[in-house]
Amino acid sequence: MSSEPKPLPFIYQFAAGAVAGVSEILVMYPLDVVKTRVQIQGRVAVAGRDHYTGMVDCFRKIIANEGASRLYRGIGAPILMEAPKRATKFAANDEWGKVYRNLFNAPKMTQGLSILTGATAGATEAFVVVPFELVKIRLQDPAQAAKYSGLLDCVTKIIRTEGPLTLYQGLESTIWRHVLWNAGYFGCIFQSRIQNSPVVAGGVRKYGWAVPSLGLVMREEGFGALYKGFLPKVLRLGPGGGILLVVFTGMMDFFRGMRGEA
């Protein structure tokens, strides 16, 4: 029976993960645009804006009314996010593993420590992810996108007009998502709303903390509103996960061959 391949150094895992992540983004990004558009629209149509009845209707109206290139609006943010995101994920997981092994006097990682380490690394990663996702969502939203000429202009104007801490709107829900992911993702589906919500009279944002925002969305739009964008998200997770796995595995095999370890 052949033995497990020897783990490659971190830099190769990071590079393979980054290439896989960017490949997935390039192929699946239009579904993310559709998901965001469906999530952030209200129940009632707004005059002068397209209102979408579902995923296919959203695709059709974006292409017909705004052009196919709009499906890639804001893609620079997630692409730029891939490198720091991957670096933070791997580095945080490694460092938190050392912390917990020392804390619990564990000679090696266990199932429980792996879960705890992954959850903590996810929370750490959220601090890197949030600003990029906020910019991406602002550029995807037709009501907001007209304010910005591009990614750098969006970042500059947000910092200048709303303050640097605005880049961390939605941090709480993003932490929940990255820590709990499968169990918590659909409960935190309103993240787009928090990151895209304007300041109303009195300087208070409509969507602030995670749990109160859940209740507000349910009261105003019903429980089903928490699952807006569910279909395009599921469609992206399936093929997107396949792309990530195939490209990552292929890159790791390429690096092993390059190092003479194949």
C-alpha contacts under 8 A as a table, 3 or more apart, distances in Angstrom:
res1	aa1	res2	aa2	distance
8	L	12	Y	6.28
8	L	13	Q	6.66
8	L	256	R	7.69
9	P	12	Y	5.76
9	P	13	Q	6.73
10	F	13	Q	5.09
10	F	14	F	5.98
11	I	14	F	5.04
11	I	15	A	6.10
12	Y	15	A	5.06
12	Y	16	A	6.06
12	Y	252	M	7.31
12	Y	255	F	7.02
13	Q	16	A	5.19
13	Q	17	G	6.01
13	Q	252	M	7.18
14	F	17	G	5.11
14	F	18	A	6.07
14	F	83	A	7.99
14	F	86	R	6.36
14	F	87	A	6.47
14	F	90	F	7.63
15	A	18	A	5.08
15	A	19	V	6.19
16	A	19	V	5.27
16	A	20	A	6.09
16	A	247	V	7.69
16	A	248	F	5.27
16	A	249	T	7.94
16	A	251	M	5.29
16	A	252	M	6.20
17	G	20	A	5.08
17	G	21	G	5.96
17	G	86	R	6.79
17	G	244	L	7.92
17	G	248	F	5.85
18	A	21	G	5.04
18	A	22	V	6.14
18	A	82	E	5.89
18	A	83	A	5.85
18	A	86	R	6.57
19	V	22	V	5.29
19	V	23	S	6.10
19	V	247	V	7.42
19	V	248	F	7.36
19	V	251	M	7.96
20	A	23	S	5.12
20	A	24	E	6.25
20	A	243	I	7.18
20	A	244	L	4.93
20	A	245	L	7.52
20	A	247	V	5.06
20	A	248	F	5.18
21	G	24	E	5.19
21	G	25	I	6.27
21	G	82	E	6.46
21	G	244	L	6.20
22	V	25	I	5.01
22	V	26	L	6.19
22	V	79	I	5.94
22	V	82	E	6.81
23	S	26	L	5.28
23	S	27	V	6.42
23	S	243	I	7.35
23	S	244	L	7.45
23	S	247	V	7.67
24	E	27	V	5.36
24	E	28	M	5.86
24	E	29	Y	7.78
24	E	240	G	5.59
24	E	241	G	7.92
24	E	243	I	5.83
24	E	244	L	6.05
25	I	28	M	5.30
25	I	29	Y	5.10
25	I	75	I	7.93
25	I	78	P	7.48
25	I	79	I	7.18
26	L	29	Y	5.86
27	V	30	P	7.78
28	M	31	L	5.77
28	M	32	D	7.07
28	M	236	R	6.17
28	M	240	G	6.47
29	Y	32	D	5.06
29	Y	33	V	6.52
29	Y	71	L	7.45
29	Y	72	Y	6.65
29	Y	75	I	7.20
30	P	33	V	5.06
30	P	34	V	6.35
30	P	71	L	4.87
30	P	72	Y	6.16
31	L	34	V	5.07
31	L	35	K	6.07
31	L	232	P	5.55
31	L	233	K	7.15
31	L	235	L	7.83
31	L	236	R	6.45
32	D	35	K	4.98
32	D	36	T	6.18
32	D	232	P	7.17
32	D	233	K	7.08
32	D	236	R	7.64
33	V	36	T	5.23
33	V	37	R	6.18
33	V	71	L	6.09
33	V	72	Y	7.51
33	V	73	R	7.94
33	V	140	Q	6.09
34	V	37	R	5.12
34	V	38	V	6.17
34	V	55	M	6.50
34	V	58	C	6.28
34	V	59	F	6.68
34	V	71	L	7.83
34	V	229	G	7.46
34	V	232	P	7.03
35	K	38	V	5.35
35	K	39	Q	6.11
35	K	55	M	7.62
35	K	228	K	7.57
35	K	229	G	4.39
35	K	230	F	7.45
35	K	232	P	5.71
35	K	233	K	6.47
36	T	39	Q	5.04
36	T	40	I	6.13
36	T	137	I	6.99
36	T	140	Q	7.19
36	T	141	D	7.52
36	T	192	S	6.78
36	T	229	G	6.92
37	R	40	I	5.56
37	R	41	Q	6.38
37	R	58	C	7.72
37	R	140	Q	7.23
37	R	141	D	6.36
38	V	41	Q	5.70
38	V	52	Y	6.64
38	V	54	G	7.20
38	V	55	M	7.54
38	V	58	C	7.50
38	V	228	K	6.15
38	V	229	G	5.63
39	Q	189	I	7.95
39	Q	190	F	7.20
39	Q	192	S	7.04
39	Q	193	R	7.62
39	Q	225	A	7.82
39	Q	228	K	5.04
39	Q	229	G	5.60
40	I	141	D	7.85
40	I	192	S	6.53
40	I	193	R	5.88
41	Q	45	A	7.98
41	Q	51	H	7.34
42	G	45	A	6.94
42	G	221	E	7.76
43	R	221	E	6.40
45	A	49	R	7.41
45	A	50	D	7.50
45	A	51	H	5.50
46	V	49	R	5.63
46	V	50	D	7.64
46	V	51	H	7.40
50	D	61	K	7.33
51	H	58	C	7.96
52	Y	55	M	7.58
52	Y	57	D	5.79
52	Y	58	C	5.18
52	Y	61	K	7.90
53	T	57	D	5.97
53	T	58	C	7.19
54	G	57	D	5.34
54	G	58	C	6.08
55	M	58	C	5.12
55	M	59	F	6.31
55	M	229	G	7.63
55	M	231	L	7.36
55	M	232	P	6.67
56	V	59	F	5.13
56	V	60	R	6.14
57	D	60	R	5.09
57	D	61	K	6.11
58	C	61	K	5.29
58	C	62	I	6.07
59	F	62	I	5.36
59	F	63	I	6.25
60	R	63	I	5.43
60	R	64	A	6.03
61	K	64	A	5.03
61	K	65	N	5.65
61	K	66	E	7.63
62	I	65	N	5.43
62	I	66	E	5.22
62	I	67	G	6.37
62	I	68	A	7.00
62	I	70	R	7.01
62	I	71	L	7.37
63	I	66	E	5.60
63	I	67	G	4.41
63	I	68	A	4.59
63	I	69	S	7.91
63	I	70	R	7.44
63	I	71	L	7.78
64	A	67	G	5.98
64	A	68	A	7.81
66	E	69	S	7.92
66	E	70	R	6.25
67	G	70	R	5.77
67	G	71	L	7.97
68	A	71	L	5.73
68	A	72	Y	7.93
69	S	72	Y	5.58
69	S	73	R	6.93
70	R	73	R	4.98
72	Y	75	I	5.50
73	R	139	L	6.27
73	R	140	Q	5.89
74	G	77	A	5.96
74	G	78	P	7.81
74	G	135	V	7.45
74	G	136	K	4.89
74	G	137	I	7.51
74	G	139	L	5.17
74	G	140	Q	6.11
74	G	150	G	7.65
74	G	151	L	6.84
75	I	78	P	5.77
75	I	79	I	6.39
75	I	136	K	6.92
76	G	79	I	5.19
76	G	80	L	6.02
76	G	136	K	7.93
76	G	151	L	6.96
77	A	80	L	5.24
77	A	81	M	6.04
77	A	132	F	5.34
77	A	133	E	7.09
77	A	135	V	6.73
77	A	136	K	5.64
77	A	151	L	6.94
78	P	81	M	4.75
78	P	82	E	6.28
78	P	132	F	6.38
78	P	133	E	7.00
78	P	136	K	7.05
79	I	82	E	5.42
79	I	83	A	7.95
80	L	83	A	6.60
80	L	84	P	7.85
81	M	84	P	5.79
81	M	85	K	5.74
81	M	128	V	7.92
81	M	129	V	6.80
81	M	132	F	6.22
82	E	85	K	5.06
82	E	86	R	5.93
83	A	86	R	5.35
83	A	87	A	6.09
84	P	87	A	5.01
84	P	88	T	5.88
84	P	128	V	7.11
85	K	88	T	5.22
85	K	89	K	6.05
85	K	125	E	6.44
85	K	128	V	6.37
85	K	129	V	6.52
86	R	89	K	5.05
86	R	90	F	6.21
87	A	90	F	5.51
87	A	91	A	5.89
88	T	91	A	5.20
88	T	92	A	5.54
88	T	121	A	7.92
88	T	124	T	7.51
88	T	125	E	5.80
88	T	128	V	7.67
89	K	92	A	5.41
89	K	93	N	6.05
89	K	121	A	6.09
89	K	122	G	6.94
89	K	124	T	7.80
89	K	125	E	5.80
90	F	93	N	5.21
90	F	94	D	6.23
91	A	94	D	5.17
91	A	95	E	6.11
92	A	95	E	5.13
92	A	96	W	5.82
92	A	121	A	5.05
92	A	124	T	6.92
92	A	125	E	7.70
93	N	96	W	5.36
93	N	97	G	5.98
93	N	117	T	5.94
93	N	118	G	6.01
93	N	120	T	7.65
93	N	121	A	5.05
94	D	97	G	5.13
94	D	98	K	6.56
95	E	98	K	5.20
95	E	99	V	6.42
96	W	99	V	4.89
96	W	100	Y	6.13
96	W	117	T	5.70
96	W	120	T	7.19
96	W	121	A	6.94
97	G	100	Y	5.30
97	G	101	R	6.05
97	G	109	M	7.43
97	G	113	L	7.41
97	G	114	S	7.48
97	G	117	T	5.57
98	K	101	R	5.19
98	K	102	N	6.18
99	V	102	N	5.31
99	V	103	L	6.02
100	Y	103	L	4.79
100	Y	104	F	5.98
100	Y	106	A	7.90
100	Y	113	L	7.02
100	Y	117	T	7.37
101	R	104	F	5.40
101	R	105	N	5.56
101	R	106	A	4.70
101	R	107	P	6.71
101	R	108	K	6.84
101	R	109	M	6.95
101	R	113	L	7.70
102	N	105	N	4.93
102	N	106	A	6.55
103	L	106	A	7.84
106	A	109	M	6.97
109	M	113	L	5.92
109	M	114	S	6.34
110	T	113	L	5.13
110	T	114	S	5.99
111	Q	114	S	5.13
111	Q	115	I	6.38
112	G	115	I	5.25
112	G	116	L	6.28
113	L	116	L	4.98
113	L	117	T	5.84
114	S	117	T	5.07
114	S	118	G	5.98
115	I	118	G	5.19
115	I	119	A	6.14
116	L	119	A	5.20
116	L	120	T	6.24
117	T	120	T	5.22
117	T	121	A	6.05
118	G	121	A	5.04
118	G	122	G	6.05
118	G	179	V	7.64
119	A	122	G	5.03
119	A	123	A	6.41
119	A	178	H	7.31
119	A	179	V	4.57
119	A	180	L	7.16
120	T	123	A	5.08
120	T	124	T	6.29
120	T	179	V	6.91
121	A	124	T	4.96
121	A	125	E	6.04
122	G	125	E	4.97
122	G	126	A	6.27
122	G	175	I	7.07
122	G	178	H	4.84
122	G	179	V	5.15
123	A	126	A	5.22
123	A	127	F	7.26
123	A	175	I	4.98
123	A	176	W	7.61
123	A	178	H	6.14
123	A	179	V	5.79
124	T	127	F	5.82
124	T	128	V	7.53
125	E	128	V	5.39
125	E	129	V	6.33
125	E	178	H	7.71
126	A	129	V	4.95
126	A	130	V	5.98
126	A	171	L	6.97
126	A	174	T	5.93
126	A	175	I	5.41
126	A	178	H	6.63
127	F	130	V	5.88
127	F	131	P	7.84
127	F	168	Y	7.81
127	F	171	L	7.06
127	F	175	I	7.96
128	V	131	P	6.88
128	V	132	F	7.69
129	V	132	F	5.63
129	V	133	E	6.22
130	V	133	E	5.15
130	V	134	L	6.04
130	V	167	L	7.03
130	V	168	Y	5.85
130	V	169	Q	7.52
130	V	170	G	7.02
130	V	171	L	6.09
130	V	174	T	6.95
131	P	134	L	5.15
131	P	135	V	6.35
131	P	167	L	4.73
131	P	168	Y	5.81
132	F	135	V	5.31
132	F	136	K	6.17
133	E	136	K	4.92
133	E	137	I	6.08
134	L	137	I	5.21
134	L	138	R	6.19
134	L	167	L	6.44
134	L	168	Y	7.73
134	L	169	Q	7.43
134	L	192	S	7.86
134	L	195	Q	5.57
134	L	196	N	7.28
135	V	138	R	5.12
135	V	139	L	6.26
135	V	151	L	7.08
135	V	154	C	6.69
135	V	155	V	6.81
135	V	167	L	7.81
136	K	139	L	5.28
136	K	140	Q	6.18
137	I	140	Q	4.95
137	I	141	D	6.15
137	I	192	S	6.77
137	I	195	Q	7.52
137	I	196	N	6.95
138	R	141	D	5.41
138	R	144	Q	5.67
138	R	145	A	5.99
138	R	154	C	7.93
138	R	196	N	6.29
139	L	142	P	7.39
139	L	144	Q	6.64
139	L	145	A	4.54
139	L	148	Y	7.45
139	L	150	G	7.71
139	L	151	L	7.73
139	L	154	C	7.78
140	Q	144	Q	7.89
140	Q	145	A	6.44
141	D	144	Q	5.38
141	D	145	A	5.69
142	P	145	A	5.11
142	P	146	A	6.73
143	A	146	A	6.75
144	Q	147	K	5.85
144	Q	148	Y	7.71
145	A	148	Y	5.61
145	A	149	S	7.93
146	A	149	S	7.38
147	K	154	C	7.82
148	Y	151	L	7.61
148	Y	153	D	5.73
148	Y	154	C	5.18
148	Y	157	K	7.86
149	S	153	D	5.88
149	S	154	C	7.19
150	G	153	D	5.31
150	G	154	C	6.05
151	L	154	C	5.11
151	L	155	V	6.38
152	L	155	V	5.16
152	L	156	T	6.10
153	D	156	T	5.11
153	D	157	K	6.04
154	C	157	K	5.32
154	C	158	I	6.08
155	V	158	I	5.25
155	V	159	I	6.25
156	T	159	I	5.35
156	T	160	R	6.06
157	K	160	R	5.00
157	K	161	T	5.72
157	K	162	E	7.67
158	I	161	T	5.47
158	I	162	E	5.24
158	I	163	G	6.47
158	I	164	P	7.15
158	I	166	T	7.05
158	I	167	L	7.47
159	I	162	E	5.59
159	I	163	G	4.42
159	I	164	P	4.53
159	I	165	L	7.83
159	I	166	T	7.24
159	I	167	L	7.66
160	R	163	G	5.82
160	R	164	P	7.63
162	E	166	T	6.17
163	G	166	T	5.71
164	P	167	L	5.83
164	P	168	Y	7.99
165	L	168	Y	5.48
165	L	169	Q	7.31
166	T	169	Q	5.34
168	Y	171	L	5.40
168	Y	195	Q	7.96
169	Q	194	I	6.32
169	Q	195	Q	5.02
169	Q	208	G	7.95
170	G	173	S	5.51
170	G	174	T	6.10
170	G	191	Q	5.80
170	G	192	S	7.74
170	G	194	I	5.33
170	G	195	Q	5.27
170	G	208	G	7.66
170	G	209	W	7.93
171	L	174	T	5.04
171	L	175	I	6.10
172	E	175	I	5.21
172	E	176	W	6.41
172	E	209	W	6.96
172	E	210	A	6.53
173	S	176	W	5.03
173	S	177	R	6.13
173	S	188	C	5.85
173	S	191	Q	6.08
173	S	209	W	7.77
173	S	210	A	5.60
174	T	177	R	4.93
174	T	178	H	6.12
174	T	188	C	7.84
174	T	191	Q	7.08
175	I	178	H	5.21
175	I	179	V	5.95
176	W	179	V	5.20
176	W	180	L	5.83
176	W	181	W	7.27
176	W	184	G	6.52
176	W	185	Y	7.69
176	W	188	C	7.49
177	R	180	L	5.46
177	R	181	W	4.60
177	R	182	N	7.85
177	R	184	G	5.65
177	R	185	Y	5.05
177	R	188	C	6.67
178	H	181	W	5.12
180	L	183	A	5.61
180	L	184	G	5.09
180	L	185	Y	7.19
181	W	184	G	5.27
181	W	185	Y	5.10
182	N	185	Y	5.61
182	N	186	F	7.81
183	A	186	F	7.44
184	G	187	G	5.40
184	G	188	C	6.37
185	Y	188	C	5.18
185	Y	189	I	6.17
186	F	189	I	4.97
186	F	226	L	7.02
186	F	227	Y	6.54
187	G	190	F	7.79
187	G	214	L	7.55
187	G	226	L	6.82
188	C	191	Q	5.93
188	C	210	A	7.16
188	C	214	L	7.65
188	C	226	L	7.80
189	I	192	S	7.29
189	I	226	L	5.93
189	I	227	Y	6.69
189	I	228	K	7.71
190	F	193	R	5.23
190	F	194	I	6.79
190	F	213	S	7.68
190	F	214	L	7.34
190	F	226	L	6.46
191	Q	194	I	5.24
191	Q	195	Q	6.36
192	S	195	Q	5.28
192	S	196	N	5.96
193	R	196	N	5.12
193	R	197	S	5.56
193	R	207	Y	6.66
194	I	197	S	5.31
194	I	206	K	7.88
194	I	207	Y	4.97
194	I	208	G	6.11
197	S	205	R	6.40
197	S	206	K	6.42
197	S	207	Y	6.36
198	P	205	R	6.04
198	P	206	K	7.26
199	V	203	G	5.41
199	V	204	V	5.49
199	V	205	R	4.55
199	V	206	K	7.08
200	V	203	G	5.68
200	V	204	V	5.61
200	V	205	R	5.92
200	V	206	K	6.98
201	A	204	V	6.75
205	R	208	G	6.06
207	Y	210	A	7.99
207	Y	212	P	7.94
207	Y	213	S	5.39
208	G	212	P	7.50
208	G	213	S	6.42
209	W	212	P	5.91
209	W	213	S	6.12
210	A	213	S	5.23
210	A	214	L	6.35
211	V	214	L	5.12
211	V	215	G	6.61
212	P	215	G	5.18
212	P	216	L	6.22
213	S	216	L	4.95
213	S	217	V	6.11
214	L	217	V	5.35
214	L	218	M	6.27
214	L	226	L	7.58
215	G	218	M	5.16
215	G	219	R	6.09
216	L	219	R	5.16
216	L	220	E	6.12
217	V	220	E	5.31
217	V	221	E	5.68
217	V	222	G	6.79
217	V	223	F	7.61
217	V	225	A	6.88
217	V	226	L	7.17
218	M	221	E	5.41
218	M	222	G	4.25
218	M	223	F	4.78
218	M	224	G	7.71
218	M	225	A	6.82
218	M	226	L	7.25
219	R	222	G	5.78
219	R	223	F	7.87
221	E	224	G	7.59
221	E	225	A	5.85
222	G	225	A	5.72
222	G	226	L	7.92
223	F	226	L	5.84
223	F	227	Y	7.84
224	G	227	Y	5.51
224	G	228	K	7.00
225	A	228	K	5.27
227	Y	230	F	5.29
229	G	232	P	5.74
229	G	233	K	6.17
230	F	233	K	5.19
230	F	234	V	6.17
231	L	234	V	5.19
231	L	235	L	6.11
232	P	235	L	4.94
232	P	236	R	6.04
233	K	236	R	5.10
233	K	237	L	6.16
234	V	237	L	5.04
234	V	238	G	6.37
235	L	238	G	5.59
235	L	239	P	6.70
235	L	240	G	7.98
236	R	239	P	5.81
236	R	240	G	5.18
236	R	241	G	7.77
237	L	240	G	5.07
237	L	241	G	5.54
238	G	241	G	5.36
238	G	242	G	6.44
239	P	242	G	4.95
239	P	243	I	6.18
240	G	243	I	5.10
240	G	244	L	6.21
241	G	244	L	5.07
241	G	245	L	6.17
242	G	245	L	5.17
242	G	246	V	6.10
243	I	246	V	5.28
243	I	247	V	5.97
244	L	247	V	5.44
244	L	248	F	5.81
245	L	248	F	5.21
245	L	249	T	5.95
246	V	249	T	5.29
246	V	250	G	6.02
247	V	250	G	5.01
247	V	251	M	6.04
248	F	251	M	5.18
248	F	252	M	6.16
249	T	252	M	5.13
249	T	253	D	6.17
250	G	253	D	5.14
250	G	254	F	6.14
251	M	254	F	4.90
251	M	255	F	6.20
252	M	255	F	5.12
252	M	256	R	6.19
253	D	256	R	5.08
253	D	257	G	6.15
253	D	262	A	6.99
254	F	257	G	5.15
254	F	258	M	6.14
255	F	258	M	4.91
255	F	259	R	6.17
256	R	259	R	5.08
256	R	260	G	6.07
256	R	261	E	4.81
256	R	262	A	5.19
257	G	260	G	4.91
257	G	261	E	5.63
257	G	262	A	4.70
258	M	261	E	7.60
259	R	262	A	7.84
